[in-house]
Amino acid sequence: MQYLKTSVSYTFEKAVQECETFSYYDELVFLYSKTGQMKRALYLIIDRLKNVHKAIEFAKEQDDPDLWEDLLKYSMDKPSFIRGLLEQVGTAINPITVVQRIPEGLEIEGLREGLTHMMKEHEIQYSISSGVARVLRSEVATAQNELRAGQRKGIKFEVVIQEQEHVDIQVKDVSTDPDNPEPNPSHPSTAHDHRSSRWKH
C-alpha cells in the first residue's frame, strides 16, 4: 500500500491486475478511489472486505448522497451490515430512512439495541443543535440591542467658520446616559471675529 501511495512508476491497469491476482482488496479500494471509481471501491469494501465500519467511513469521507444510497442498497440483504449501520452511522443518515429500507421478515440479531443506539445518537445531536441555536439567538439579540443603542445615540456637530473659504467641522458622540443630560444647543456667538454654531442631529 505504501508503494502505491508514494510511487508514480506504475500504471493503473498493471497495479489493478496485480492486486486482483493476489486479492489485495485494500489496495484495490485505494486505486479505484484514486481514479474516481467510488462506487466500485465501495462495492469492494462491502462484498470482498465485508467491513461495515470501513464502508461507513468511506461514505462519510466522500460525502456523496449517491454513495450512501448504494451503501443502503448493498446492505439490505446483509443483517450484520444493517445492524452496523444502525450502530455506527451516527447522524449521517436519517434513522427512519434506514428502518424503512429493512426487508420485512429479515431476522437481524441485535436489532433492538441497534435502533436504540441510533435514536440516542440523534437525540444527542438534537440537543447539541438546540443549544447552539439558543446561543446564536442570544448573540443576535445582543448585537441588535447594540445596533439600536447606536442608532439612538445623538451626534453633535460643531462648525467653526474661521475664514470666508475655510470651515472646520467636528463630530462627537453625545452620551445617552440618563444621569448625564445632553447639552442644549448654544446660541451663535462672536469672539475675535470668529463665528461658531452648534446643533445636535
N, C-alpha and C positions, 0 to 999 in steps of 0.2 A: 504493500500500500504506500509506503514512504517513497518508493521508487516512482510510482505513478504520480504522486503529488509533486515531486521535485524535478523529475526528469522531463525533458522535451524531445528526447531522442527516439521515441517510439511512435508508431502510427496507431490511431484509434482502432482500426479493423484488426490489426495483429494483436493488440492488447486484449480486445474483447474475445478473440478466438482462444487465446491462451487461458484467460480467466474462465471461460466456459468449459474448456477441456479439463481443467483441474478444479472446477466448482468453487472458484474464488468469488463468492457472491457479494461480499462486502466491497471488493474491488470493482465488480461489475456495477454495483449501485453507484459508486463514485464516478465511474466512466460515463454511465448514462446521464447522471446528474450534470456532469461537466459539459456534456454536449446538448443539454436541454431536454433530454428524454425523461421527463419527470414521472410520467405515468408508468413507463416501463421500469424505472427504478423502484417505484412504489410497489409494483406487482412483484418484483423480485423479493422485496422485503417481506411481503405478505406470504407469497407462495413458496419461496425457497427458504428464506431465513425463518419464516413463521414467528416473527418478532413484533408483537403488537406495540410494545413500547417504542421501538425504533421507528415503526410506521407512523405512530402519532407524532413523534418528534420531527420526523421528516416532513410531515404535512404542516406542522406548526412553522417550521423554518421557511418553507416555500410560501406559506400564507396565500394559498390558491384555493378558492372555493371548489373548483373542479376536482382538485386532488382529494379534498375532504369527501366530496360526493363519491369518488372512486373508492376511497377507503371504506366508506359505509357500505357501498355495494359489494365490494370484495369480502367484507367481514360478516355479512348477514347469514352465511351458512357455516360459520365457524364460532361455536359457542364461546370458546376461550377468547376469541377476539372481541366478541360483543361485551363480555364481562370486562375485558381490558379497556375497552372504550369507555364504559360506564365509570370505571375506577380511575382512569388516568387522563382522560381527555380534558378534564377541568372545565373551563368555561368557553373553550374554543368552539363547541357545538352546543346548540340548544338541546337539553336533555329530552324534550318532547320529540324532537326530530329523530333521535336515536331510538327511543322506545317505539315510535310508530313504525319504524323500519324492521323491527324484530318479527320474524315469521311466526305466525300463530302456531302454537303447539310445540315450538322448539324448546327443548329442555336445556336450561343454562344453569350450571352449578354456581351458586353464589349470586344469583340474580338479585335477590332482595338486598344483599349487602352492597352490591354494585350500584343499585338505584339509590340507596340511602346515601352512599358516599357522594354521588353526583349531585344530589339535591342539596347536601350540606355545602358543597363547593359553590353552588350558585347562591345559596343563602349568604355565605360569607362575602361573595363578590357583590351582592346587592347591598349588604350592609356597608361595605367599603365605598361603593359608588354613592350611596345616600349620604355618608359622612362627607365625602369630597364635595358633593353638591351643596351641602349646608355651609361648608367653609367658603365655597365660591360665592354663594348668595350673600354671606356676611361681608366678604371683601367688596363685592359690587355695591352693597348698600353703603359701606363706609366711603367708598370713592364718590358715590352720588351725593352723599351729605357734604363732603369736602367741596365738590363742584358747586353745589347750591350755595354754600357759605361764601365761596369765592365770587359767585355771581352777585350776591347781595352786598358785597363789600364796596364801600364808596371809594371813589378815586378823586383826589384833589389836584387840580391843575393850577399852576402859578405861571402867569405870563408877565414877564417884565420887559417893557419896551424901553430899551436903553437909547437907541437912536432911531431915526426915521426908517432905516432899512435893516435894523438888527433887532431880532426878537429872541429872547431866551424862554424856553418852556421847561418847567419841572413838573414831574408827575410823581405823586406819593400816594400810598395806600392810606385809607382812613380807617382807624380802628373801629371795629364793631362791638367792642366791649361795652356793655351797658353801664359799667362803673366809670367809664371814661368817655363822656359825651363827645359827639362830633363837634368840631369847631364851627361856629357860624361864619358865613361868608363875610369878609371885611369890605368896607366901602372903599371906593377908589381914593387914593391919597397921592399927594405930590410932595416930593422931597428931593432937593438938589437937582431939579429939572428932570427927575425920573418919574414915570407914571407906572403904577402896578395895579393889577386887578386879580382877584382870586374868586374861584367858584368851584363848587363840588358838582360833579357829573353823576 
